[in-house]
Amino acid sequence: MSTVAVTGFIEAHAVDVWRLLTDLPGRATRLTAAGPVEVLTPGPFGPGTAWREARAQPGGGTLTEEFLVVEAFAPQRLVLSSSGAGADYRITWSLRPVRRRRRARTAITVTQEAVPTDPYGRVVALLLGGLAARAVEVALRRDLADLAVAAGTLGSVEAA
């Protein structure tokens, strides 16, 4: 299993960041790596919500991924799962309000765990683990920076 975590700060209330994070139709306009979003389940956002989106890949090209909400505790924690070729992924968004000189600020940690599901996935993890982890870190940092811009700020993003 490999794990990548990134922490960033956004100058906005946690509820506002949560709203941006869970607005599926708006993802493609907010996240530079996200393409069109196809919501696969009816109803309000919560556990069981599923969607498909195309994600831009480093070096060009796109990858279509499906996400499923496993946990949603507004506005503190969002856990997603996604199955890939040879691995299952779990993405956890943790939001924590931080008071700073009477201004709203949210600390966000996003963690992606990859669990190989077959021999091919284990071999790829061994051979490309470090390279893949760096690519995931870049993507997570980009998503956090995009959320900060959407919140009307240029929040800083720091590695955890």
C-alpha positions, 0 to 999 in steps of 0.5 A: 500500500502506498500513501500520499498526503498533502496539507493546505490552507484556504482563507474561507469557512470550512462550510464554504470549502465543503460546498465547493468540494461537493458541488459535482456539476461545478468540479470541471470549472473549478478543478483544472485537471477535471473534465466533464462530470457525469453524476451516476446516482440520483439524489443529494450528495452523501454516502453512495453518491457516485460520479465519473470524470475525466482527469488530465494526466501528467504528460498529456492524455486523460484518464476517466475515473469513477468515484464513490462517496464512502463517508461524508461528514459535513464539513469535516471529512469526505472519503471517496473510493475509486477502482483502478487498473490493479489497485483500489484507491481511497481518497480522504479529505479532512477539513479543520477550521482554523481561527486566524486574526478573526478571519476564517481559515480552513486547514485541509489534508487530502490523503490518497491510499493505493492498495494493489488488488492483483499481481500486476498492481503489486509489480507496478507499485514496486517499479513505479511507486516513487514516481507515481507518488510524486505524480499523485502529490502534484495532482493533490496540490493542484486540486487544493490550489484550485479550491483555494482559487475558487474560494477567492484566495491564493491559499498556500499548499504545504506537503504533510 
